[in-house]
Amino acid sequence: MKRTSLKSIFIIALCSAFFTACSSVPKEIPEDLTAQELIQKGQAEFESGHYKASLAYYNAVTERYSDVPPVYAEACYEIGHLYMRQKKYDTAEVIFQELIDLYAAAQPGSMPGSYQKLAQLQMAKIKEKK
């Protein structure tokens, strides 16, 4: 009897977490949000464990600010970091490689070096996992 009760509680908790995570994905992301506001919302969702919502905000940045390399780089890094947290290393590797390639094509000093270094560090972690 106890097994059934514990099993039922586990299933209810799992379903609750699933529906909470799904309901947190924004249906529409306001057009008037700045890049920094979008990134902050993405980070807040990430910290709350709402990865789909976090990804939606970061993707909005990459779509709306693809012509602003420093902003695009920050959003790409955050997306790669999100995939690392989910242990989706192959996907993260593609994102980090894109980021490294972006830096290789950029004019020296035109972008903050931190995301390049962080992407390189994450790539090293991915290679260790493989």
Backbone atoms as SQL, in Angstrom:
CREATE TABLE atoms (id INTEGER PRIMARY KEY, chain TEXT, resi INTEGER, resn TEXT, atom TEXT, x REAL, y REAL, z REAL);
INSERT INTO atoms VALUES
  (1, 'A', 1, 'MET', 'N', 0.822, -1.192, 0.000),
  (2, 'A', 1, 'MET', 'CA', 0.000, 0.000, 0.000),
  (3, 'A', 1, 'MET', 'C', 0.863, 1.251, 0.000),
  (4, 'A', 2, 'LYS', 'N', 1.946, 1.245, 0.796),
  (5, 'A', 2, 'LYS', 'CA', 2.816, 2.407, 0.839),
  (6, 'A', 2, 'LYS', 'C', 3.463, 2.661, -0.511),
  (7, 'A', 3, 'ARG', 'N', 3.842, 1.603, -1.212),
  (8, 'A', 3, 'ARG', 'CA', 4.451, 1.775, -2.529),
  (9, 'A', 3, 'ARG', 'C', 3.501, 2.479, -3.474),
  (10, 'A', 4, 'THR', 'N', 2.252, 2.086, -3.454),
  (11, 'A', 4, 'THR', 'CA', 1.266, 2.707, -4.323),
  (12, 'A', 4, 'THR', 'C', 1.123, 4.178, -3.984),
  (13, 'A', 5, 'SER', 'N', 1.081, 4.504, -2.723),
  (14, 'A', 5, 'SER', 'CA', 0.944, 5.899, -2.307),
  (15, 'A', 5, 'SER', 'C', 2.154, 6.711, -2.721),
  (16, 'A', 6, 'LEU', 'N', 3.353, 6.194, -2.491),
  (17, 'A', 6, 'LEU', 'CA', 4.560, 6.914, -2.878),
  (18, 'A', 6, 'LEU', 'C', 4.654, 7.049, -4.391),
  (19, 'A', 7, 'LYS', 'N', 4.272, 5.985, -5.077),
  (20, 'A', 7, 'LYS', 'CA', 4.295, 6.025, -6.537),
  (21, 'A', 7, 'LYS', 'C', 3.300, 7.059, -7.047),
  (22, 'A', 8, 'SER', 'N', 2.126, 7.110, -6.479),
  (23, 'A', 8, 'SER', 'CA', 1.112, 8.084, -6.882),
  (24, 'A', 8, 'SER', 'C', 1.577, 9.513, -6.619),
  (25, 'A', 9, 'ILE', 'N', 2.192, 9.725, -5.466),
  (26, 'A', 9, 'ILE', 'CA', 2.707, 11.055, -5.131),
  (27, 'A', 9, 'ILE', 'C', 3.783, 11.458, -6.132),
  (28, 'A', 10, 'PHE', 'N', 4.660, 10.531, -6.468),
  (29, 'A', 10, 'PHE', 'CA', 5.724, 10.823, -7.435),
  (30, 'A', 10, 'PHE', 'C', 5.135, 11.196, -8.789),
  (31, 'A', 11, 'ILE', 'N', 4.144, 10.433, -9.252),
  (32, 'A', 11, 'ILE', 'CA', 3.527, 10.699, -10.557),
  (33, 'A', 11, 'ILE', 'C', 2.821, 12.055, -10.536),
  (34, 'A', 12, 'ILE', 'N', 2.118, 12.370, -9.478),
  (35, 'A', 12, 'ILE', 'CA', 1.438, 13.662, -9.366),
  (36, 'A', 12, 'ILE', 'C', 2.449, 14.797, -9.375),
  (37, 'A', 13, 'ALA', 'N', 3.536, 14.642, -8.634),
  (38, 'A', 13, 'ALA', 'CA', 4.573, 15.671, -8.593),
  (39, 'A', 13, 'ALA', 'C', 5.222, 15.862, -9.961),
  (40, 'A', 14, 'LEU', 'N', 5.473, 14.764, -10.638),
  (41, 'A', 14, 'LEU', 'CA', 6.086, 14.818, -11.965),
  (42, 'A', 14, 'LEU', 'C', 5.162, 15.518, -12.960),
  (43, 'A', 15, 'CYS', 'N', 3.893, 15.166, -12.942),
  (44, 'A', 15, 'CYS', 'CA', 2.925, 15.806, -13.843),
  (45, 'A', 15, 'CYS', 'C', 2.779, 17.292, -13.517),
  (46, 'A', 16, 'SER', 'N', 2.754, 17.603, -12.252),
  (47, 'A', 16, 'SER', 'CA', 2.654, 19.004, -11.842),
  (48, 'A', 16, 'SER', 'C', 3.841, 19.809, -12.341),
  (49, 'A', 17, 'ALA', 'N', 5.026, 19.250, -12.198),
  (50, 'A', 17, 'ALA', 'CA', 6.237, 19.935, -12.674),
  (51, 'A', 17, 'ALA', 'C', 6.190, 20.101, -14.183),
  (52, 'A', 18, 'PHE', 'N', 5.708, 19.083, -14.894),
  (53, 'A', 18, 'PHE', 'CA', 5.613, 19.156, -16.357),
  (54, 'A', 18, 'PHE', 'C', 4.653, 20.265, -16.773),
  (55, 'A', 19, 'PHE', 'N', 3.481, 20.315, -16.181),
  (56, 'A', 19, 'PHE', 'CA', 2.502, 21.333, -16.568),
  (57, 'A', 19, 'PHE', 'C', 2.945, 22.721, -16.155),
  (58, 'A', 20, 'THR', 'N', 3.625, 22.850, -15.044),
  (59, 'A', 20, 'THR', 'CA', 4.155, 24.143, -14.624),
  (60, 'A', 20, 'THR', 'C', 5.206, 24.612, -15.613),
  (61, 'A', 21, 'ALA', 'N', 6.084, 23.717, -16.014),
  (62, 'A', 21, 'ALA', 'CA', 7.133, 24.082, -16.967),
  (63, 'A', 21, 'ALA', 'C', 6.530, 24.486, -18.305),
  (64, 'A', 22, 'CYS', 'N', 5.530, 23.771, -18.771),
  (65, 'A', 22, 'CYS', 'CA', 4.913, 24.088, -20.055),
  (66, 'A', 22, 'CYS', 'C', 4.155, 25.399, -19.996),
  (67, 'A', 23, 'SER', 'N', 3.498, 25.665, -18.888),
  (68, 'A', 23, 'SER', 'CA', 2.694, 26.877, -18.796),
  (69, 'A', 23, 'SER', 'C', 3.556, 28.124, -18.659),
  (70, 'A', 24, 'SER', 'N', 4.839, 27.969, -18.344),
  (71, 'A', 24, 'SER', 'CA', 5.674, 29.142, -18.156),
  (72, 'A', 24, 'SER', 'C', 6.247, 29.679, -19.465),
  (73, 'A', 25, 'VAL', 'N', 6.069, 28.945, -20.567),
  (74, 'A', 25, 'VAL', 'CA', 6.585, 29.412, -21.848),
  (75, 'A', 25, 'VAL', 'C', 5.726, 30.589, -22.293),
  (76, 'A', 26, 'PRO', 'N', 6.370, 31.730, -22.561),
  (77, 'A', 26, 'PRO', 'CA', 5.585, 32.900, -22.962),
  (78, 'A', 26, 'PRO', 'C', 4.928, 32.678, -24.317),
  (79, 'A', 27, 'LYS', 'N', 3.648, 33.019, -24.409),
  (80, 'A', 27, 'LYS', 'CA', 2.934, 32.876, -25.673),
  (81, 'A', 27, 'LYS', 'C', 3.419, 33.929, -26.669),
  (82, 'A', 28, 'GLU', 'N', 3.643, 35.115, -26.161),
  (83, 'A', 28, 'GLU', 'CA', 4.140, 36.208, -26.980),
  (84, 'A', 28, 'GLU', 'C', 5.168, 36.986, -26.183),
  (85, 'A', 29, 'ILE', 'N', 6.243, 37.329, -26.838),
  (86, 'A', 29, 'ILE', 'CA', 7.276, 38.127, -26.179),
  (87, 'A', 29, 'ILE', 'C', 7.126, 39.553, -26.686),
  (88, 'A', 30, 'PRO', 'N', 6.881, 40.496, -25.785),
  (89, 'A', 30, 'PRO', 'CA', 6.646, 41.880, -26.210),
  (90, 'A', 30, 'PRO', 'C', 7.777, 42.427, -27.090),
  (91, 'A', 31, 'GLU', 'N', 7.392, 43.099, -28.141),
  (92, 'A', 31, 'GLU', 'CA', 8.353, 43.666, -29.087),
  (93, 'A', 31, 'GLU', 'C', 9.142, 44.824, -28.489),
  (94, 'A', 32, 'ASP', 'N', 8.601, 45.470, -27.467),
  (95, 'A', 32, 'ASP', 'CA', 9.248, 46.664, -26.926),
  (96, 'A', 32, 'ASP', 'C', 10.332, 46.366, -25.885),
  (97, 'A', 33, 'LEU', 'N', 10.591, 45.099, -25.609),
  (98, 'A', 33, 'LEU', 'CA', 11.638, 44.766, -24.647),
  (99, 'A', 33, 'LEU', 'C', 13.012, 44.959, -25.286),
  (100, 'A', 34, 'THR', 'N', 13.929, 45.525, -24.521),
  (101, 'A', 34, 'THR', 'CA', 15.299, 45.689, -25.004),
  (102, 'A', 34, 'THR', 'C', 16.021, 44.344, -24.967),
  (103, 'A', 35, 'ALA', 'N', 17.157, 44.301, -25.612),
  (104, 'A', 35, 'ALA', 'CA', 17.963, 43.075, -25.591),
  (105, 'A', 35, 'ALA', 'C', 18.304, 42.690, -24.164),
  (106, 'A', 36, 'GLN', 'N', 18.702, 43.667, -23.364),
  (107, 'A', 36, 'GLN', 'CA', 19.078, 43.374, -21.982),
  (108, 'A', 36, 'GLN', 'C', 17.893, 42.870, -21.172),
  (109, 'A', 37, 'GLU', 'N', 16.712, 43.428, -21.409),
  (110, 'A', 37, 'GLU', 'CA', 15.514, 42.956, -20.699),
  (111, 'A', 37, 'GLU', 'C', 15.190, 41.510, -21.098),
  (112, 'A', 38, 'LEU', 'N', 15.322, 41.206, -22.380),
  (113, 'A', 38, 'LEU', 'CA', 15.078, 39.844, -22.844),
  (114, 'A', 38, 'LEU', 'C', 16.062, 38.868, -22.216),
  (115, 'A', 39, 'ILE', 'N', 17.330, 39.255, -22.179),
  (116, 'A', 39, 'ILE', 'CA', 18.355, 38.388, -21.582),
  (117, 'A', 39, 'ILE', 'C', 18.097, 38.210, -20.090),
  (118, 'A', 40, 'GLN', 'N', 17.720, 39.281, -19.409),
  (119, 'A', 40, 'GLN', 'CA', 17.425, 39.172, -17.978),
  (120, 'A', 40, 'GLN', 'C', 16.239, 38.256, -17.725),
  (121, 'A', 41, 'LYS', 'N', 15.206, 38.362, -18.573),
  (122, 'A', 41, 'LYS', 'CA', 14.060, 37.470, -18.417),
  (123, 'A', 41, 'LYS', 'C', 14.471, 36.019, -18.700),
  (124, 'A', 42, 'GLY', 'N', 15.320, 35.833, -19.700),
  (125, 'A', 42, 'GLY', 'CA', 15.823, 34.493, -19.989),
  (126, 'A', 42, 'GLY', 'C', 16.606, 33.921, -18.822),
  (127, 'A', 43, 'GLN', 'N', 17.431, 34.745, -18.201),
  (128, 'A', 43, 'GLN', 'CA', 18.218, 34.293, -17.054),
  (129, 'A', 43, 'GLN', 'C', 17.323, 33.976, -15.864),
  (130, 'A', 44, 'ALA', 'N', 16.307, 34.790, -15.638),
  (131, 'A', 44, 'ALA', 'CA', 15.384, 34.542, -14.524),
  (132, 'A', 44, 'ALA', 'C', 14.641, 33.217, -14.734),
  (133, 'A', 45, 'GLU', 'N', 14.198, 32.977, -15.950),
  (134, 'A', 45, 'GLU', 'CA', 13.512, 31.718, -16.240),
  (135, 'A', 45, 'GLU', 'C', 14.465, 30.535, -16.088),
  (136, 'A', 46, 'PHE', 'N', 15.691, 30.711, -16.539),
  (137, 'A', 46, 'PHE', 'CA', 16.705, 29.659, -16.413),
  (138, 'A', 46, 'PHE', 'C', 16.927, 29.308, -14.937),
  (139, 'A', 47, 'GLU', 'N', 17.092, 30.334, -14.115),
  (140, 'A', 47, 'GLU', 'CA', 17.330, 30.118, -12.680),
  (141, 'A', 47, 'GLU', 'C', 16.145, 29.443, -12.001),
  (142, 'A', 48, 'SER', 'N', 14.936, 29.642, -12.552),
  (143, 'A', 48, 'SER', 'CA', 13.739, 29.005, -12.002),
  (144, 'A', 48, 'SER', 'C', 13.530, 27.597, -12.552),
  (145, 'A', 49, 'GLY', 'N', 14.411, 27.187, -13.469),
  (146, 'A', 49, 'GLY', 'CA', 14.289, 25.860, -14.050),
  (147, 'A', 49, 'GLY', 'C', 13.321, 25.781, -15.212),
  (148, 'A', 50, 'HIS', 'N', 12.881, 26.932, -15.702),
  (149, 'A', 50, 'HIS', 'CA', 11.958, 26.973, -16.840),
  (150, 'A', 50, 'HIS', 'C', 12.774, 27.139, -18.123),
  (151, 'A', 51, 'TYR', 'N', 13.356, 26.034, -18.561),
  (152, 'A', 51, 'TYR', 'CA', 14.299, 26.084, -19.679),
  (153, 'A', 51, 'TYR', 'C', 13.644, 26.447, -21.007),
  (154, 'A', 52, 'LYS', 'N', 12.430, 25.986, -21.247),
  (155, 'A', 52, 'LYS', 'CA', 11.752, 26.323, -22.497),
  (156, 'A', 52, 'LYS', 'C', 11.468, 27.823, -22.570),
  (157, 'A', 53, 'ALA', 'N', 11.034, 28.394, -21.476),
  (158, 'A', 53, 'ALA', 'CA', 10.776, 29.839, -21.450),
  (159, 'A', 53, 'ALA', 'C', 12.080, 30.611, -21.606),
  (160, 'A', 54, 'SER', 'N', 13.110, 30.144, -20.940),
  (161, 'A', 54, 'SER', 'CA', 14.417, 30.775, -21.040),
  (162, 'A', 54, 'SER', 'C', 14.885, 30.774, -22.484),
  (163, 'A', 55, 'LEU', 'N', 14.769, 29.640, -23.137),
  (164, 'A', 55, 'LEU', 'CA', 15.183, 29.507, -24.531),
  (165, 'A', 55, 'LEU', 'C', 14.375, 30.437, -25.436),
  (166, 'A', 56, 'ALA', 'N', 13.096, 30.591, -25.147),
  (167, 'A', 56, 'ALA', 'CA', 12.250, 31.481, -25.953),
  (168, 'A', 56, 'ALA', 'C', 12.767, 32.921, -25.890),
  (169, 'A', 57, 'TYR', 'N', 13.155, 33.371, -24.702),
  (170, 'A', 57, 'TYR', 'CA', 13.686, 34.738, -24.566),
  (171, 'A', 57, 'TYR', 'C', 15.032, 34.879, -25.274),
  (172, 'A', 58, 'TYR', 'N', 15.910, 33.909, -25.105),
  (173, 'A', 58, 'TYR', 'CA', 17.217, 33.982, -25.767),
  (174, 'A', 58, 'TYR', 'C', 17.073, 33.921, -27.286),
  (175, 'A', 59, 'ASN', 'N', 16.158, 33.087, -27.764),
  (176, 'A', 59, 'ASN', 'CA', 15.932, 33.017, -29.209),
  (177, 'A', 59, 'ASN', 'C', 15.381, 34.340, -29.735),
  (178, 'A', 60, 'ALA', 'N', 14.553, 35.001, -28.950),
  (179, 'A', 60, 'ALA', 'CA', 14.044, 36.315, -29.358),
  (180, 'A', 60, 'ALA', 'C', 15.203, 37.298, -29.531),
  (181, 'A', 61, 'VAL', 'N', 16.186, 37.210, -28.654),
  (182, 'A', 61, 'VAL', 'CA', 17.363, 38.083, -28.779),
  (183, 'A', 61, 'VAL', 'C', 18.109, 37.773, -30.063),
  (184, 'A', 62, 'THR', 'N', 18.352, 36.489, -30.336),
  (185, 'A', 62, 'THR', 'CA', 19.121, 36.135, -31.537),
  (186, 'A', 62, 'THR', 'C', 18.382, 36.532, -32.813),
  (187, 'A', 63, 'GLU', 'N', 17.054, 36.480, -32.781),
  (188, 'A', 63, 'GLU', 'CA', 16.271, 36.879, -33.952),
  (189, 'A', 63, 'GLU', 'C', 16.230, 38.400, -34.116),
  (190, 'A', 64, 'ARG', 'N', 15.999, 39.102, -33.030),
  (191, 'A', 64, 'ARG', 'CA', 15.822, 40.558, -33.100),
  (192, 'A', 64, 'ARG', 'C', 17.139, 41.328, -33.184),
  (193, 'A', 65, 'TYR', 'N', 18.206, 40.735, -32.688),
  (194, 'A', 65, 'TYR', 'CA', 19.488, 41.453, -32.614),
  (195, 'A', 65, 'TYR', 'C', 20.608, 40.701, -33.336),
  (196, 'A', 66, 'SER', 'N', 20.255, 39.986, -34.392),
  (197, 'A', 66, 'SER', 'CA', 21.271, 39.243, -35.140),
  (198, 'A', 66, 'SER', 'C', 22.291, 40.169, -35.793),
  (199, 'A', 67, 'ASP', 'N', 21.919, 41.429, -35.977),
  (200, 'A', 67, 'ASP', 'CA', 22.818, 42.404, -36.596),
  (201, 'A', 67, 'ASP', 'C', 23.649, 43.183, -35.573),
  (202, 'A', 68, 'VAL', 'N', 23.570, 42.788, -34.300),
  (203, 'A', 68, 'VAL', 'CA', 24.349, 43.421, -33.232),
  (204, 'A', 68, 'VAL', 'C', 25.216, 42.318, -32.615),
  (205, 'A', 69, 'PRO', 'N', 26.393, 42.070, -33.191),
  (206, 'A', 69, 'PRO', 'CA', 27.210, 40.922, -32.775),
  (207, 'A', 69, 'PRO', 'C', 27.453, 40.774, -31.271),
  (208, 'A', 70, 'PRO', 'N', 27.747, 41.841, -30.502),
  (209, 'A', 70, 'PRO', 'CA', 27.968, 41.616, -29.066),
  (210, 'A', 70, 'PRO', 'C', 26.725, 41.081, -28.342),
  (211, 'A', 71, 'VAL', 'N', 25.555, 41.567, -28.727),
  (212, 'A', 71, 'VAL', 'CA', 24.308, 41.111, -28.109),
  (213, 'A', 71, 'VAL', 'C', 23.995, 39.686, -28.561),
  (214, 'A', 72, 'TYR', 'N', 24.171, 39.439, -29.847),
  (215, 'A', 72, 'TYR', 'CA', 23.963, 38.111, -30.403),
  (216, 'A', 72, 'TYR', 'C', 24.876, 37.095, -29.715),
  (217, 'A', 73, 'ALA', 'N', 26.126, 37.482, -29.488),
  (218, 'A', 73, 'ALA', 'CA', 27.098, 36.590, -28.840),
  (219, 'A', 73, 'ALA', 'C', 26.658, 36.233, -27.424),
  (220, 'A', 74, 'GLU', 'N', 26.167, 37.213, -26.694),
  (221, 'A', 74, 'GLU', 'CA', 25.721, 36.949, -25.327),
  (222, 'A', 74, 'GLU', 'C', 24.551, 35.958, -25.320),
  (223, 'A', 75, 'ALA', 'N', 23.588, 36.175, -26.207),
  (224, 'A', 75, 'ALA', 'CA', 22.432, 35.276, -26.268),
  (225, 'A', 75, 'ALA', 'C', 22.854, 33.866, -26.692),
  (226, 'A', 76, 'CYS', 'N', 23.761, 33.781, -27.654),
  (227, 'A', 76, 'CYS', 'CA', 24.261, 32.464, -28.088),
  (228, 'A', 76, 'CYS', 'C', 24.938, 31.739, -26.927),
  (229, 'A', 77, 'TYR', 'N', 25.750, 32.460, -26.181),
  (230, 'A', 77, 'TYR', 'CA', 26.412, 31.821, -25.042),
  (231, 'A', 77, 'TYR', 'C', 25.371, 31.283, -24.060),
  (232, 'A', 78, 'GLU', 'N', 24.369, 32.104, -23.766),
  (233, 'A', 78, 'GLU', 'CA', 23.337, 31.689, -22.807),
  (234, 'A', 78, 'GLU', 'C', 22.587, 30.454, -23.315),
  (235, 'A', 79, 'ILE', 'N', 22.327, 30.386, -24.605),
  (236, 'A', 79, 'ILE', 'CA', 21.658, 29.212, -25.176),
  (237, 'A', 79, 'ILE', 'C', 22.556, 27.977, -25.032),
  (238, 'A', 80, 'GLY', 'N', 23.825, 28.126, -25.348),
  (239, 'A', 80, 'GLY', 'CA', 24.754, 27.011, -25.189),
  (240, 'A', 80, 'GLY', 'C', 24.837, 26.548, -23.748),
  (241, 'A', 81, 'HIS', 'N', 24.863, 27.509, -22.830),
  (242, 'A', 81, 'HIS', 'CA', 24.914, 27.201, -21.400),
  (243, 'A', 81, 'HIS', 'C', 23.660, 26.433, -20.972),
  (244, 'A', 82, 'LEU', 'N', 22.525, 26.835, -21.504),
  (245, 'A', 82, 'LEU', 'CA', 21.272, 26.161, -21.198),
  (246, 'A', 82, 'LEU', 'C', 21.326, 24.702, -21.647),
  (247, 'A', 83, 'TYR', 'N', 21.843, 24.470, -22.857),
  (248, 'A', 83, 'TYR', 'CA', 21.958, 23.094, -23.339),
  (249, 'A', 83, 'TYR', 'C', 22.977, 22.293, -22.526),
  (250, 'A', 84, 'MET', 'N', 24.020, 22.934, -22.061),
  (251, 'A', 84, 'MET', 'CA', 24.981, 22.245, -21.188),
  (252, 'A', 84, 'MET', 'C', 24.289, 21.792, -19.910),
  (253, 'A', 85, 'ARG', 'N', 23.488, 22.651, -19.330),
  (254, 'A', 85, 'ARG', 'CA', 22.777, 22.306, -18.097),
  (255, 'A', 85, 'ARG', 'C', 21.869, 21.103, -18.316),
  (256, 'A', 86, 'GLN', 'N', 21.298, 21.006, -19.509),
  (257, 'A', 86, 'GLN', 'CA', 20.409, 19.892, -19.821),
  (258, 'A', 86, 'GLN', 'C', 21.177, 18.656, -20.302),
  (259, 'A', 87, 'LYS', 'N', 22.498, 18.763, -20.340),
  (260, 'A', 87, 'LYS', 'CA', 23.370, 17.681, -20.793),
  (261, 'A', 87, 'LYS', 'C', 23.127, 17.314, -22.262),
  (262, 'A', 88, 'LYS', 'N', 22.729, 18.298, -23.038),
  (263, 'A', 88, 'LYS', 'CA', 22.567, 18.135, -24.487),
  (264, 'A', 88, 'LYS', 'C', 23.846, 18.657, -25.130),
  (265, 'A', 89, 'TYR', 'N', 24.901, 17.878, -24.951),
  (266, 'A', 89, 'TYR', 'CA', 26.245, 18.321, -25.324),
  (267, 'A', 89, 'TYR', 'C', 26.425, 18.527, -26.826),
  (268, 'A', 90, 'ASP', 'N', 25.797, 17.691, -27.639),
  (269, 'A', 90, 'ASP', 'CA', 25.942, 17.846, -29.087),
  (270, 'A', 90, 'ASP', 'C', 25.349, 19.174, -29.550),
  (271, 'A', 91, 'THR', 'N', 24.198, 19.522, -29.026),
  (272, 'A', 91, 'THR', 'CA', 23.563, 20.790, -29.385),
  (273, 'A', 91, 'THR', 'C', 24.382, 21.960, -28.854),
  (274, 'A', 92, 'ALA', 'N', 24.839, 21.849, -27.627),
  (275, 'A', 92, 'ALA', 'CA', 25.662, 22.911, -27.041),
  (276, 'A', 92, 'ALA', 'C', 26.931, 23.116, -27.853),
  (277, 'A', 93, 'GLU', 'N', 27.518, 22.021, -28.305),
  (278, 'A', 93, 'GLU', 'CA', 28.752, 22.102, -29.090),
  (279, 'A', 93, 'GLU', 'C', 28.542, 22.912, -30.372),
  (280, 'A', 94, 'VAL', 'N', 27.413, 22.697, -31.044),
  (281, 'A', 94, 'VAL', 'CA', 27.102, 23.446, -32.266),
  (282, 'A', 94, 'VAL', 'C', 26.987, 24.941, -31.955),
  (283, 'A', 95, 'ILE', 'N', 26.316, 25.254, -30.876),
  (284, 'A', 95, 'ILE', 'CA', 26.127, 26.663, -30.479),
  (285, 'A', 95, 'ILE', 'C', 27.467, 27.303, -30.148),
  (286, 'A', 96, 'PHE', 'N', 28.271, 26.632, -29.337),
  (287, 'A', 96, 'PHE', 'CA', 29.564, 27.206, -28.955),
  (288, 'A', 96, 'PHE', 'C', 30.502, 27.334, -30.148),
  (289, 'A', 97, 'GLN', 'N', 30.443, 26.387, -31.076),
  (290, 'A', 97, 'GLN', 'CA', 31.278, 26.490, -32.266),
  (291, 'A', 97, 'GLN', 'C', 30.857, 27.685, -33.116),
  (292, 'A', 98, 'GLU', 'N', 29.544, 27.911, -33.229),
  (293, 'A', 98, 'GLU', 'CA', 29.042, 29.084, -33.950),
  (294, 'A', 98, 'GLU', 'C', 29.563, 30.363, -33.297),
  (295, 'A', 99, 'LEU', 'N', 29.562, 30.381, -31.988),
  (296, 'A', 99, 'LEU', 'CA', 30.042, 31.546, -31.252),
  (297, 'A', 99, 'LEU', 'C', 31.539, 31.758, -31.484),
  (298, 'A', 100, 'ILE', 'N', 32.301, 30.701, -31.441),
  (299, 'A', 100, 'ILE', 'CA', 33.747, 30.799, -31.692),
  (300, 'A', 100, 'ILE', 'C', 33.997, 31.278, -33.121),
  (301, 'A', 101, 'ASP', 'N', 33.229, 30.782, -34.080),
  (302, 'A', 101, 'ASP', 'CA', 33.360, 31.216, -35.472),
  (303, 'A', 101, 'ASP', 'C', 32.981, 32.692, -35.629),
  (304, 'A', 102, 'LEU', 'N', 31.977, 33.123, -34.901),
  (305, 'A', 102, 'LEU', 'CA', 31.572, 34.525, -34.930),
  (306, 'A', 102, 'LEU', 'C', 32.722, 35.423, -34.490),
  (307, 'A', 103, 'TYR', 'N', 33.407, 35.027, -33.436),
  (308, 'A', 103, 'TYR', 'CA', 34.556, 35.793, -32.947),
  (309, 'A', 103, 'TYR', 'C', 35.700, 35.774, -33.959),
  (310, 'A', 104, 'ALA', 'N', 35.902, 34.649, -34.630),
  (311, 'A', 104, 'ALA', 'CA', 36.988, 34.543, -35.608),
  (312, 'A', 104, 'ALA', 'C', 36.761, 35.498, -36.779),
  (313, 'A', 105, 'ALA', 'N', 35.488, 35.734, -37.115),
  (314, 'A', 105, 'ALA', 'CA', 35.155, 36.606, -38.241),
  (315, 'A', 105, 'ALA', 'C', 35.053, 38.087, -37.843),
  (316, 'A', 106, 'ALA', 'N', 34.990, 38.366, -36.558),
  (317, 'A', 106, 'ALA', 'CA', 34.797, 39.748, -36.084),
  (318, 'A', 106, 'ALA', 'C', 36.106, 40.535, -36.097),
  (319, 'A', 107, 'GLN', 'N', 35.949, 41.837, -36.202),
  (320, 'A', 107, 'GLN', 'CA', 37.101, 42.732, -36.095),
  (321, 'A', 107, 'GLN', 'C', 37.633, 42.651, -34.665),
  (322, 'A', 108, 'PRO', 'N', 38.945, 42.590, -34.492),
  (323, 'A', 108, 'PRO', 'CA', 39.512, 42.557, -33.132),
  (324, 'A', 108, 'PRO', 'C', 39.018, 43.745, -32.305),
  (325, 'A', 109, 'GLY', 'N', 38.583, 43.438, -31.097),
  (326, 'A', 109, 'GLY', 'CA', 38.130, 44.471, -30.175),
  (327, 'A', 109, 'GLY', 'C', 36.690, 44.918, -30.379),
  (328, 'A', 110, 'SER', 'N', 36.004, 44.364, -31.363),
  (329, 'A', 110, 'SER', 'CA', 34.630, 44.790, -31.631),
  (330, 'A', 110, 'SER', 'C', 33.596, 44.081, -30.755),
  (331, 'A', 111, 'MET', 'N', 34.039, 43.026, -30.069),
  (332, 'A', 111, 'MET', 'CA', 33.133, 42.266, -29.210),
  (333, 'A', 111, 'MET', 'C', 33.828, 41.965, -27.887),
  (334, 'A', 112, 'PRO', 'N', 33.034, 41.816, -26.828),
  (335, 'A', 112, 'PRO', 'CA', 33.639, 41.470, -25.540),
  (336, 'A', 112, 'PRO', 'C', 34.273, 40.083, -25.602),
  (337, 'A', 113, 'GLY', 'N', 35.487, 39.966, -25.128),
  (338, 'A', 113, 'GLY', 'CA', 36.210, 38.703, -25.207),
  (339, 'A', 113, 'GLY', 'C', 35.695, 37.626, -24.272),
  (340, 'A', 114, 'SER', 'N', 34.888, 38.010, -23.301),
  (341, 'A', 114, 'SER', 'CA', 34.453, 37.045, -22.288),
  (342, 'A', 114, 'SER', 'C', 33.667, 35.878, -22.874),
  (343, 'A', 115, 'TYR', 'N', 32.774, 36.139, -23.827),
  (344, 'A', 115, 'TYR', 'CA', 31.957, 35.044, -24.359),
  (345, 'A', 115, 'TYR', 'C', 32.775, 34.103, -25.229),
  (346, 'A', 116, 'GLN', 'N', 33.794, 34.626, -25.868),
  (347, 'A', 116, 'GLN', 'CA', 34.687, 33.764, -26.642),
  (348, 'A', 116, 'GLN', 'C', 35.414, 32.816, -25.695),
  (349, 'A', 117, 'LYS', 'N', 35.955, 33.351, -24.625),
  (350, 'A', 117, 'LYS', 'CA', 36.689, 32.532, -23.659),
  (351, 'A', 117, 'LYS', 'C', 35.761, 31.506, -22.996),
  (352, 'A', 118, 'LEU', 'N', 34.565, 31.955, -22.620),
  (353, 'A', 118, 'LEU', 'CA', 33.612, 31.040, -21.994),
  (354, 'A', 118, 'LEU', 'C', 33.205, 29.920, -22.948),
  (355, 'A', 119, 'ALA', 'N', 33.007, 30.251, -24.226),
  (356, 'A', 119, 'ALA', 'CA', 32.654, 29.235, -25.222),
  (357, 'A', 119, 'ALA', 'C', 33.789, 28.220, -25.366),
  (358, 'A', 120, 'GLN', 'N', 35.024, 28.709, -25.362),
  (359, 'A', 120, 'GLN', 'CA', 36.174, 27.799, -25.468),
  (360, 'A', 120, 'GLN', 'C', 36.249, 26.868, -24.249),
  (361, 'A', 121, 'LEU', 'N', 35.987, 27.412, -23.086),
  (362, 'A', 121, 'LEU', 'CA', 35.997, 26.586, -21.869),
  (363, 'A', 121, 'LEU', 'C', 34.898, 25.522, -21.924),
  (364, 'A', 122, 'GLN', 'N', 33.727, 25.912, -22.402),
  (365, 'A', 122, 'GLN', 'CA', 32.624, 24.950, -22.500),
  (366, 'A', 122, 'GLN', 'C', 32.937, 23.863, -23.530),
  (367, 'A', 123, 'MET', 'N', 33.585, 24.252, -24.634),
  (368, 'A', 123, 'MET', 'CA', 33.974, 23.266, -25.649),
  (369, 'A', 123, 'MET', 'C', 34.943, 22.239, -25.056),
  (370, 'A', 124, 'ALA', 'N', 35.853, 22.700, -24.211),
  (371, 'A', 124, 'ALA', 'CA', 36.795, 21.777, -23.557),
  (372, 'A', 124, 'ALA', 'C', 36.031, 20.809, -22.653),
  (373, 'A', 125, 'LYS', 'N', 35.016, 21.310, -21.941),
  (374, 'A', 125, 'LYS', 'CA', 34.206, 20.434, -21.080),
  (375, 'A', 125, 'LYS', 'C', 33.458, 19.388, -21.908),
  (376, 'A', 126, 'ILE', 'N', 32.955, 19.822, -23.059),
  (377, 'A', 126, 'ILE', 'CA', 32.231, 18.893, -23.933),
  (378, 'A', 126, 'ILE', 'C', 33.162, 17.791, -24.398),
  (379, 'A', 127, 'LYS', 'N', 34.377, 18.146, -24.779),
  (380, 'A', 127, 'LYS', 'CA', 35.346, 17.142, -25.250),
  (381, 'A', 127, 'LYS', 'C', 35.677, 16.146, -24.147),
  (382, 'A', 128, 'GLU', 'N', 35.716, 16.616, -22.892),
  (383, 'A', 128, 'GLU', 'CA', 35.966, 15.715, -21.762),
  (384, 'A', 128, 'GLU', 'C', 34.818, 14.722, -21.583),
  (385, 'A', 129, 'LYS', 'N', 33.603, 15.159, -21.879),
  (386, 'A', 129, 'LYS', 'CA', 32.411, 14.316, -21.691),
  (387, 'A', 129, 'LYS', 'C', 32.307, 13.249, -22.772),
  (388, 'A', 130, 'LYS', 'N', 32.922, 13.496, -23.914),
  (389, 'A', 130, 'LYS', 'CA', 32.814, 12.543, -25.035),
  (390, 'A', 130, 'LYS', 'C', 33.829, 11.445, -24.943);
